[in-house]
Amino acid sequence: MVYLILEARALVEVIKLPGVVIWAGSNVLTELNHKELLAKGFNVTRFNHPISGVNRSELEDALETIKEHHPTESIWVQYASQP
């Protein structure tokens, strides 16, 4: 199962789940946080740009990238309501 996380608060919840693959934008995961999670054994990938979920094109591009790396996995996307 692959999770695309759009907000830091959701990351806190998803890392509690066993065996998940996590993708997040730079707005959710700093380089330091990313390295710390990797060191702890989490399967987490960080985009080098923000992914908010508000811009549909940005979200679709992120999903295509994830599909390239995980072609047989279901992708769960955190819902992001507009402010």
N, CA, C and O atoms as a GROMACS GRO file, in nm:
protein
  332
    1MET      N    1   0.083  -0.117   0.000
    1MET     CA    2   0.000   0.000   0.000
    1MET      C    3   0.088   0.124   0.000
    1MET      O    4   0.182   0.134   0.079
    2VAL      N    5   0.059   0.218  -0.086
    2VAL     CA    6   0.136   0.342  -0.097
    2VAL      C    7   0.046   0.457  -0.054
    2VAL      O    8  -0.069   0.467  -0.095
    3TYR      N    9   0.101   0.544   0.029
    3TYR     CA   10   0.028   0.661   0.077
    3TYR      C   11   0.097   0.787   0.028
    3TYR      O   12   0.218   0.804   0.046
    4LEU      N   13   0.020   0.876  -0.035
    4LEU     CA   14   0.068   1.009  -0.069
    4LEU      C   15   0.016   1.103   0.039
    4LEU      O   16  -0.105   1.126   0.049
    5ILE      N   17   0.107   1.156   0.117
    5ILE     CA   18   0.072   1.240   0.231
    5ILE      C   19   0.085   1.386   0.191
    5ILE      O   20   0.186   1.427   0.133
    6LEU      N   21  -0.017   1.465   0.223
    6LEU     CA   22  -0.020   1.605   0.184
    6LEU      C   23  -0.002   1.702   0.300
    6LEU      O   24   0.021   1.821   0.278
    7GLU      N   25  -0.011   1.653   0.422
    7GLU     CA   26   0.004   1.738   0.540
    7GLU      C   27   0.084   1.664   0.647
    7GLU      O   28   0.073   1.542   0.660
    8ALA      N   29   0.164   1.738   0.723
    8ALA     CA   30   0.250   1.678   0.826
    8ALA      C   31   0.168   1.603   0.930
    8ALA      O   32   0.212   1.499   0.980
    9ARG      N   33   0.049   1.652   0.964
    9ARG     CA   34  -0.031   1.585   1.067
    9ARG      C   35  -0.072   1.445   1.022
    9ARG      O   36  -0.086   1.355   1.106
   10ALA      N   37  -0.091   1.425   0.895
   10ALA     CA   38  -0.127   1.292   0.844
   10ALA      C   39  -0.006   1.199   0.846
   10ALA      O   40  -0.020   1.078   0.867
   11LEU      N   41   0.112   1.254   0.826
   11LEU     CA   42   0.233   1.172   0.831
   11LEU      C   43   0.248   1.106   0.966
   11LEU      O   44   0.286   0.989   0.975
   12VAL      N   45   0.218   1.179   1.071
   12VAL     CA   46   0.227   1.125   1.207
   12VAL      C   47   0.138   1.002   1.223
   12VAL      O   48   0.174   0.907   1.292
   13GLU      N   49   0.022   1.002   1.159
   13GLU     CA   50  -0.070   0.888   1.167
   13GLU      C   51  -0.026   0.772   1.080
   13GLU      O   52  -0.031   0.656   1.122
   14VAL      N   53   0.018   0.801   0.959
   14VAL     CA   54   0.051   0.694   0.864
   14VAL      C   55   0.176   0.616   0.906
   14VAL      O   56   0.183   0.496   0.881
   15ILE      N   57   0.273   0.683   0.968
   15ILE     CA   58   0.393   0.608   1.006
   15ILE      C   59   0.364   0.506   1.116
   15ILE      O   60   0.450   0.423   1.147
   16LYS      N   61   0.247   0.512   1.175
   16LYS     CA   62   0.207   0.413   1.276
   16LYS      C   63   0.163   0.282   1.211
   16LYS      O   64   0.157   0.178   1.277
   17LEU      N   65   0.131   0.286   1.081
   17LEU     CA   66   0.082   0.168   1.011
   17LEU      C   67   0.199   0.080   0.968
   17LEU      O   68   0.301   0.131   0.920
   18PRO      N   69   0.187  -0.050   0.984
   18PRO     CA   70   0.298  -0.139   0.948
   18PRO      C   71   0.308  -0.161   0.797
   18PRO      O   72   0.207  -0.175   0.728
   19GLY      N   73   0.431  -0.162   0.746
   19GLY     CA   74   0.456  -0.202   0.609
   19GLY      C   75   0.407  -0.110   0.500
   19GLY      O   76   0.389  -0.155   0.386
   20VAL      N   77   0.385   0.016   0.528
   20VAL     CA   78   0.337   0.106   0.425
   20VAL      C   79   0.453   0.176   0.355
   20VAL      O   80   0.562   0.189   0.409
   21VAL      N   81   0.426   0.221   0.234
   21VAL     CA   82   0.519   0.301   0.157
   21VAL      C   83   0.464   0.443   0.160
   21VAL      O   84   0.346   0.465   0.131
   22ILE      N   85   0.548   0.538   0.195
   22ILE     CA   86   0.503   0.676   0.212
   22ILE      C   87   0.575   0.766   0.112
   22ILE      O   88   0.697   0.759   0.096
   23TRP      N   89   0.497   0.851   0.046
   23TRP     CA   90   0.551   0.956  -0.039
   23TRP      C   91   0.497   1.087   0.014
   23TRP      O   92   0.382   1.095   0.056
   24ALA      N   93   0.580   1.192   0.011
   24ALA     CA   94   0.537   1.323   0.058
   24ALA      C   95   0.619   1.431  -0.010
   24ALA      O   96   0.732   1.408  -0.054
   25GLY      N   97   0.560   1.549  -0.019
   25GLY     CA   98   0.629   1.663  -0.077
   25GLY      C   99   0.721   1.731   0.023
   25GLY      O  100   0.721   1.699   0.142
   26SER      N  101   0.798   1.824  -0.027
   26SER     CA  102   0.892   1.897   0.060
   26SER      C  103   0.820   1.985   0.161
   26SER      O  104   0.881   2.027   0.260
   27ASN      N  105   0.693   2.012   0.140
   27ASN     CA  106   0.615   2.090   0.236
   27ASN      C  107   0.576   2.005   0.358
   27ASN      O  108   0.540   2.060   0.462
   28VAL      N  109   0.584   1.876   0.347
   28VAL     CA  110   0.547   1.784   0.455
   28VAL      C  111   0.672   1.729   0.523
   28VAL      O  112   0.674   1.711   0.645
   29LEU      N  113   0.772   1.702   0.445
   29LEU     CA  114   0.890   1.632   0.493
   29LEU      C  115   1.016   1.711   0.460
   29LEU      O  116   1.050   1.729   0.343
   30THR      N  117   1.086   1.757   0.562
   30THR     CA  118   1.214   1.824   0.538
   30THR      C  119   1.318   1.718   0.503
   30THR      O  120   1.296   1.599   0.524
   31GLU      N  121   1.430   1.762   0.450
   31GLU     CA  122   1.538   1.667   0.420
   31GLU      C  123   1.582   1.595   0.547
   31GLU      O  124   1.608   1.475   0.544
   32LEU      N  125   1.592   1.668   0.656
   32LEU     CA  126   1.635   1.608   0.783
   32LEU      C  127   1.534   1.505   0.832
   32LEU      O  128   1.573   1.395   0.872
   33ASN      N  129   1.404   1.539   0.831
   33ASN     CA  130   1.302   1.444   0.872
   33ASN      C  131   1.305   1.319   0.784
   33ASN      O  132   1.289   1.207   0.832
   34HIS      N  133   1.326   1.340   0.654
   34HIS     CA  134   1.330   1.228   0.561
   34HIS      C  135   1.444   1.134   0.597
   34HIS      O  136   1.426   1.012   0.603
   35LYS      N  137   1.562   1.190   0.621
   35LYS     CA  138   1.679   1.108   0.657
   35LYS      C  139   1.656   1.034   0.789
   35LYS      O  140   1.696   0.919   0.804
   36GLU      N  141   1.593   1.101   0.885
   36GLU     CA  142   1.565   1.037   1.014
   36GLU      C  143   1.470   0.919   0.997
   36GLU      O  144   1.491   0.814   1.057
   37LEU      N  145   1.365   0.936   0.917
   37LEU     CA  146   1.270   0.826   0.895
   37LEU      C  147   1.336   0.710   0.822
   37LEU      O  148   1.312   0.594   0.854
   38LEU      N  149   1.419   0.740   0.723
   38LEU     CA  150   1.491   0.634   0.652
   38LEU      C  151   1.581   0.558   0.748
   38LEU      O  152   1.588   0.435   0.743
   39ALA      N  153   1.650   0.630   0.835
   39ALA     CA  154   1.739   0.567   0.932
   39ALA      C  155   1.663   0.476   1.028
   39ALA      O  156   1.719   0.379   1.080
   40LYS      N  157   1.538   0.507   1.052
   40LYS     CA  158   1.454   0.426   1.141
   40LYS      C  159   1.389   0.309   1.067
   40LYS      O  160   1.317   0.230   1.127
   41GLY      N  161   1.414   0.298   0.937
   41GLY     CA  162   1.364   0.185   0.860
   41GLY      C  163   1.233   0.206   0.788
   41GLY      O  164   1.176   0.111   0.734
   42PHE      N  165   1.184   0.330   0.785
   42PHE     CA  166   1.059   0.357   0.713
   42PHE      C  167   1.086   0.364   0.564
   42PHE      O  168   1.191   0.410   0.520
   43ASN      N  169   0.990   0.317   0.485
   43ASN     CA  170   0.997   0.324   0.339
   43ASN      C  171   0.930   0.455   0.298
   43ASN      O  172   0.809   0.459   0.271
   44VAL      N  173   1.008   0.560   0.292
   44VAL     CA  174   0.953   0.694   0.267
   44VAL      C  175   1.034   0.764   0.158
   44VAL      O  176   1.157   0.760   0.158
   45THR      N  177   0.962   0.827   0.066
   45THR     CA  178   1.024   0.901  -0.043
   45THR      C  179   0.976   1.045  -0.037
   45THR      O  180   0.858   1.072  -0.013
   46ARG      N  181   1.069   1.136  -0.058
   46ARG     CA  182   1.040   1.280  -0.051
   46ARG      C  183   1.054   1.343  -0.188
   46ARG      O  184   1.159   1.333  -0.251
   47PHE      N  185   0.946   1.408  -0.235
   47PHE     CA  186   0.956   1.490  -0.355
   47PHE      C  187   1.039   1.613  -0.320
   47PHE      O  188   1.033   1.661  -0.206
   48ASN      N  189   1.115   1.665  -0.414
   48ASN     CA  190   1.196   1.784  -0.384
   48ASN      C  191   1.118   1.914  -0.405
   48ASN      O  192   1.177   2.022  -0.408
   49HIS      N  193   0.988   1.902  -0.419
   49HIS     CA  194   0.901   2.018  -0.433
   49HIS      C  195   0.774   1.992  -0.352
   49HIS      O  196   0.743   1.877  -0.321
   50PRO      N  197   0.699   2.097  -0.318
   50PRO     CA  198   0.578   2.077  -0.239
   50PRO      C  199   0.466   2.010  -0.320
   50PRO      O  200   0.454   2.032  -0.440
   51ILE      N  201   0.387   1.930  -0.251
   51ILE     CA  202   0.267   1.869  -0.309
   51ILE      C  203   0.153   1.903  -0.213
   51ILE      O  204   0.147   1.850  -0.102
   52SER      N  205   0.064   1.989  -0.256
   52SER     CA  206  -0.044   2.034  -0.167
   52SER      C  207  -0.174   1.959  -0.192
   52SER      O  208  -0.256   1.945  -0.101
   53GLY      N  209  -0.193   1.911  -0.314
   53GLY     CA  210  -0.319   1.845  -0.346
   53GLY      C  211  -0.424   1.941  -0.396
   53GLY      O  212  -0.527   1.899  -0.448
   54VAL      N  213  -0.400   2.070  -0.383
   54VAL     CA  214  -0.497   2.170  -0.427
   54VAL      C  215  -0.489   2.186  -0.579
   54VAL      O  216  -0.592   2.202  -0.645
   55ASN      N  217  -0.370   2.183  -0.633
   55ASN     CA  218  -0.349   2.195  -0.777
   55ASN      C  219  -0.360   2.056  -0.840
   55ASN      O  220  -0.276   1.970  -0.814
   56ARG      N  221  -0.460   2.035  -0.921
   56ARG     CA  222  -0.486   1.903  -0.979
   56ARG      C  223  -0.370   1.853  -1.065
   56ARG      O  224  -0.335   1.735  -1.058
   57SER      N  225  -0.311   1.939  -1.144
   57SER     CA  226  -0.200   1.901  -1.230
   57SER      C  227  -0.080   1.854  -1.146
   57SER      O  228  -0.015   1.755  -1.180
   58GLU      N  229  -0.053   1.926  -1.039
   58GLU     CA  230   0.056   1.890  -0.948
   58GLU      C  231   0.031   1.753  -0.886
   58GLU      O  232   0.123   1.671  -0.876
   59LEU      N  233  -0.092   1.728  -0.847
   59LEU     CA  234  -0.129   1.601  -0.786
   59LEU      C  235  -0.119   1.487  -0.888
   59LEU      O  236  -0.068   1.380  -0.856
   60GLU      N  237  -0.168   1.509  -1.008
   60GLU     CA  238  -0.161   1.405  -1.112
   60GLU      C  239  -0.017   1.371  -1.148
   60GLU      O  240   0.016   1.255  -1.171
   61ASP      N  241   0.070   1.473  -1.153
   61ASP     CA  242   0.212   1.448  -1.180
   61ASP      C  243   0.274   1.362  -1.070
   61ASP      O  244   0.350   1.270  -1.098
   62ALA      N  245   0.240   1.393  -0.946
   62ALA     CA  246   0.292   1.315  -0.832
   62ALA      C  247   0.244   1.170  -0.841
   62ALA      O  248   0.322   1.078  -0.819
   63LEU      N  249   0.118   1.152  -0.873
   63LEU     CA  250   0.063   1.016  -0.883
   63LEU      C  251   0.129   0.938  -0.996
   63LEU      O  252   0.156   0.818  -0.980
   64GLU      N  253   0.156   1.002  -1.108
   64GLU     CA  254   0.224   0.934  -1.218
   64GLU      C  255   0.365   0.889  -1.178
   64GLU      O  256   0.409   0.780  -1.213
   65THR      N  257   0.433   0.974  -1.105
   65THR     CA  258   0.567   0.939  -1.057
   65THR      C  259   0.561   0.819  -0.963
   65THR      O  260   0.642   0.726  -0.974
   66ILE      N  261   0.466   0.821  -0.872
   66ILE     CA  262   0.451   0.709  -0.779
   66ILE      C  263   0.417   0.581  -0.854
   66ILE      O  264   0.471   0.475  -0.823
   67LYS      N  265   0.329   0.589  -0.954
   67LYS     CA  266   0.291   0.472  -1.033
   67LYS      C  267   0.411   0.411  -1.106
   67LYS      O  268   0.420   0.289  -1.122
   68GLU      N  269   0.503   0.497  -1.151
   68GLU     CA  270   0.623   0.448  -1.218
   68GLU      C  271   0.706   0.360  -1.124
   68GLU      O  272   0.766   0.262  -1.166
   69HIS      N  273   0.709   0.396  -0.996
   69HIS     CA  274   0.790   0.325  -0.898
   69HIS      C  275   0.715   0.208  -0.832
   69HIS      O  276   0.778   0.115  -0.782
   70HIS      N  277   0.584   0.213  -0.832
   70HIS     CA  278   0.501   0.111  -0.766
   70HIS      C  279   0.383   0.076  -0.858
   70HIS      O  280   0.268   0.102  -0.823
   71PRO      N  281   0.411   0.016  -0.975
   71PRO     CA  282   0.305  -0.004  -1.075
   71PRO      C  283   0.192  -0.097  -1.033
   71PRO      O  284   0.082  -0.088  -1.089
   72THR      N  285   0.214  -0.185  -0.939
   72THR     CA  286   0.109  -0.281  -0.902
   72THR      C  287   0.040  -0.246  -0.771
   72THR      O  288  -0.050  -0.318  -0.726
   73GLU      N  289   0.082  -0.136  -0.708
   73GLU     CA  290   0.028  -0.100  -0.576
   73GLU      C  291  -0.090  -0.004  -0.587
   73GLU      O  292  -0.098   0.076  -0.680
   74SER      N  293  -0.180  -0.015  -0.492
   74SER     CA  294  -0.285   0.085  -0.477
   74SER      C  295  -0.223   0.208  -0.413
   74SER      O  296  -0.135   0.197  -0.327
   75ILE      N  297  -0.269   0.326  -0.455
   75ILE     CA  298  -0.218   0.450  -0.398
   75ILE      C  299  -0.332   0.520  -0.325
   75ILE      O  300  -0.436   0.550  -0.383
   76TRP      N  301  -0.309   0.546  -0.198
   76TRP     CA  302  -0.404   0.620  -0.116
   76TRP      C  303  -0.355   0.764  -0.107
   76TRP      O  304  -0.238   0.789  -0.076
   77VAL      N  305  -0.444   0.858  -0.134
   77VAL     CA  306  -0.409   0.999  -0.130
   77VAL      C  307  -0.486   1.065  -0.018
   77VAL      O  308  -0.608   1.051  -0.007
   78GLN      N  309  -0.414   1.137   0.065
   78GLN     CA  310  -0.480   1.212   0.172
   78GLN      C  311  -0.565   1.319   0.109
   78GLN      O  312  -0.520   1.390   0.019
   79TYR      N  313  -0.688   1.332   0.154
   79TYR     CA  314  -0.777   1.436   0.106
   79TYR      C  315  -0.734   1.570   0.162
   79TYR      O  316  -0.710   1.583   0.282
   80ALA      N  317  -0.723   1.670   0.077
   80ALA     CA  318  -0.685   1.804   0.123
   80ALA      C  319  -0.798   1.899   0.092
   80ALA      O  320  -0.824   1.929  -0.024
   81SER      N  321  -0.863   1.947   0.194
   81SER     CA  322  -0.969   2.045   0.171
   81SER      C  323  -0.907   2.180   0.143
   81SER      O  324  -0.798   2.209   0.190
   82GLN      N  325  -0.976   2.260   0.066
   82GLN     CA  326  -0.923   2.392   0.033
   82GLN      C  327  -0.943   2.486   0.151
   82GLN      O  328  -1.047   2.483   0.216
   83PRO      N  329  -0.842   2.570   0.178
   83PRO     CA  330  -0.851   2.661   0.294
   83PRO      C  331  -0.960   2.765   0.278
   83PRO      O  332  -0.978   2.848   0.367
   0.00000   0.00000   0.00000
